[in-house]
């Protein structure tokens, strides 16, 4: 039976509330897995899914202070961790605050505004000022220089190979439960859900998924499968003979031959020729109402 103690390299699912500790002692929520906490702090996002999140422990994927606190912890153990800046997002580096020309943003069809997250020259940053054709961008981590506080509970850890594979997909892309996974003798066949077939995010995330599966699992080969199924249209079933007989009995009988009624026209009828003497008169054509 697998141990409930978290060790280096384990993949665990965390529930947490994460705060920055301000100089005046107040706290500001910057991340959480609980929707009720997000609503209470005015940080709720409609498009975000609030659910426990898988992480890799002891591999440098987390802030150093959080990594250290989780290593050796027990599943289900609630911990409160205060992390100084140097063991969190690092100290602020003034050299990472740069001035850019507004023209650089306009070429990308971006109208820069203070507080906007942008990507320039492959680096992500936050616009902190816009004036006189110049834009100041801070490329420091938004949490750099701040003391962090986590209230965290590891709720479970991946114990099987399939759980590890699914957790990697969830970490690097999302929708881990929608992938169909077949594992055999160190080989994996992973069937993609329909959403991946047209999702640009998947095209980028796939390489990260492969790299992490190679590092964090014992898989030797990784195969992704896209399945397209032709949907056959079912032919209409013929009604049973009893139904046909009942339908025929319900319909009124019609004459074998029926002449179509003439349509009214705006033209005058042609005059009829009088029969010559000794010639039999042509039978008079009956009016429709006399038939």
N, C-alpha and C positions, 0 to 999 in steps of 0.2 A: 504493500500500500504506500502510495506516495506521501511524503511528509508535507505537513501544513506550514513548515518553516520556509520562508522565501530565501532562495539562494541566487547567487550570481548567474545570470542567463535565463532565469525563469521569466515566463510571460504571465503577468497577473492582471486582473481587472480591478480597477480602482473606482471607489466613490470618493469625491473630494469637494471641498470648497477652498478656493485659493484667493488670498488677499495680498494687497501691498500695505505695508505699515508706514503710515505717513509720519513726518517729523513731529507733528503735534500729538501723536499717539492714536489718531483715528485710523480706521482701516477702510480700504476701498476694494470691493470685490472685482477680480479680473477674470475669473473662470470658475465654473462649477458644473457638477453633474446633476444637480437638483434644480428642477424648474421652480419649485416654491421659493428657494433661496434667491434665484435670479429675479423673480417677480418682486420679492420683498425689497431687494436692493435696487430696483429699477433698471436691471440689466437684462431683462428677458428678451430673447430673440425668437421670433415666430418660426423661422426656418431651421433653427438649431434643434437637434434631438438631444434631450437630457437623459443620459443613460451611462452606466458604468463604462469606463474606457480601458482597453487593453494597453499595457506598456511593457517594455523589456527592462528588467532590473539589472544593474551592474554592468551595462554595456556603454555607458556614456550617453544614453538617449534621454536621460532626465537631468535636471539640475543636480549638481554634485551633492548638495545638502539633502535633497529628497532621496537620491539614490542610496546614500549612506543610511538614512533612517529606515528605508524599506528592507535593506539587506539584513536578514536575520529576524525580521518581524514575522508574526503569525497571521495566517489568514483569519479575518474577522476581528483583528486587533485594531482599535481606533487609536490613531496617533495625532498629536498636535506638534507640528514641526515649524520652528522659526529659522529662516535661512538668511544669513547676511548676504549682502550684494556680491561679495567675492566668491561665494559658493552657490550663487544663484545665477542671474543673467550677466554677472560681471559688472565692473565699474564702468562709468561713462567715459568714452574716449572723445575729447573735443575734436580730434582729427576726422572723426566720422560725421561731423556736421559740415555740409558743403553748400556753396552757392552755385546755382545753376541758372542759365538764361531761360527766360520764359519761352523762347523759341524752341528749345529742346522738347518742351512739353507739347507745344502746339503742333510740332511735326508728328506727334503721336496722337493728335486730336484729343489732348487732355487739357482741360481748363483748370489749372491748379488752384486749390483752395486750402486754407489752413486746416490741418487735421486730416487731410486726405492721405491715404496710403498709396504710394506710387512705386513703380519699378523703373529705375533708370540705370542703363549700362549694366544690367544684370544684377543690380543691388536693390533691395527693398528698403524703403524708408518712409518717414512721415514728414509732410510739409508743415513747417513751423512758421513761415512768414512768406508773404508775397508783396513786393513793392518795386516800383520803378524798373519793371522788366526783369527783375531778379527774383529767384525762388530759393529759399533756404530749406534744405532737406536734412533731416536727422536720420542717419543710417544706423544709429545705435539700436540695439534691442529695446523696445518700449519699456521693458522692465529693468534695464540696466541702471545700476546705481541705487536700486531700491531693495529694502528688506522685505522678504516674502514670508507669508505665513500660510501653511497648509493644514487643514483638518482632513485627514485622509484615512480611509479604511480599505484594505485589500480584501475583496469579497470572494475571490476564487482564483485559481491558477490553472493554466493549461496542463493537463496530465497525459494527454494522448497526442500522437502525431497529428491526427486530424484537427484537434483543438488548436494546436500550434499553427498549422497552416491557415486555418480560418481566422485566427487572431492576427496573423501577419497581414492578411488581406484587409481585415477591418482597420488595422492601424494605418496602412499605406493608401487605402482607397475608400473603404467603407462597404456597406451592404454584405458583410461577410457571410451572413446566414443565407443569402440568395445564391451562392455558388454551390454547385454540385461537385463533390470531391471524391475521387476514387484513388486509393493508395494500395500499392502492391509491390513488394520486393524493392523498396527504395525508389520506385517510380510513381509519379503522380499524374493523374489526368483530371484537369479542373475544367468543368463546363461553365462557360460564362452565362450570366443572366442576360436577357434580351437588352437591358438598358446599356450594357457595355458596348454593344455592337456599333453604336453611334455616339458614344460619349467620349469627347476629346480628353476629359480628365483621365479616363482609363488608359488611353494611348500613352499618356505621360507616366501614369502611376505604375503601369505594368513592369517597367524596368526596375523600379524600386522594389516591387513585390518579388520579382525574381531574385534580386540581390539579397533581400532579407530571408527568403526561403533557403537560399544557399547557405547563409550564415547561421540561421537560427533553427534549421531542421536538418535531418539526416538524409534528405532526398538527394538522389543522384541525377534524376532526370525530371524535368518539369514540362508538362504539355498542357497548353490551353486549347480548349475545343469550343468552336462556335457552331451551334446546331441550328439549321433552318429546316422547318417542316412545312411541306405543302399541305394546306388544309383542303381536303376534299369536300365538295358540296354534295350533300345527300340527295338522291333523286326522290321525288315525291312518291309516296307509296300509293299504289292503285287502290281505290275503294273496294271493299268486299262486295261480292255479287248481291248480297242482301240489300246493301245500300243503293246499288244501281237499280235494282228492281223497285225499291220504295220510291226512288226519284222518278222513275218512269211512270209509276202509278199515279203520282201526284200531279204530273204535267197534263194539261188538257189536250185532247186529241185534235189534230189539225188535218184539213183536207189534204189529199194526195198531191193536188196541184192547186196552187193559189196564184192568181194574177196580181201583179203589183198594182197598187192604186196609182192613178195618174196624178201628177203634181199640177197644181194650178199654175198657169202662166199668164203673162200679160198680152200674149198675141191672140188675135181673133181666130176662131175655128174656121177652116175652109168650108165654103158653101157646098152642100150635098147636091148631086146631080139627080134630076127627076128621071124616073124610069120611062123608057119609050113605050109606045102603045104596043101591047102584045108581049112586052118584056116583063118578066116577073120582077116585082119590086124586091129590092134587096131588104133583107130583114132589118128592122130598125134596131139600132144598137141601144141597149138598155142603159139607162142612167145608173150610176153606182148605187143609189139608194133603192133601185128596183131589183137589184140582184139578191 
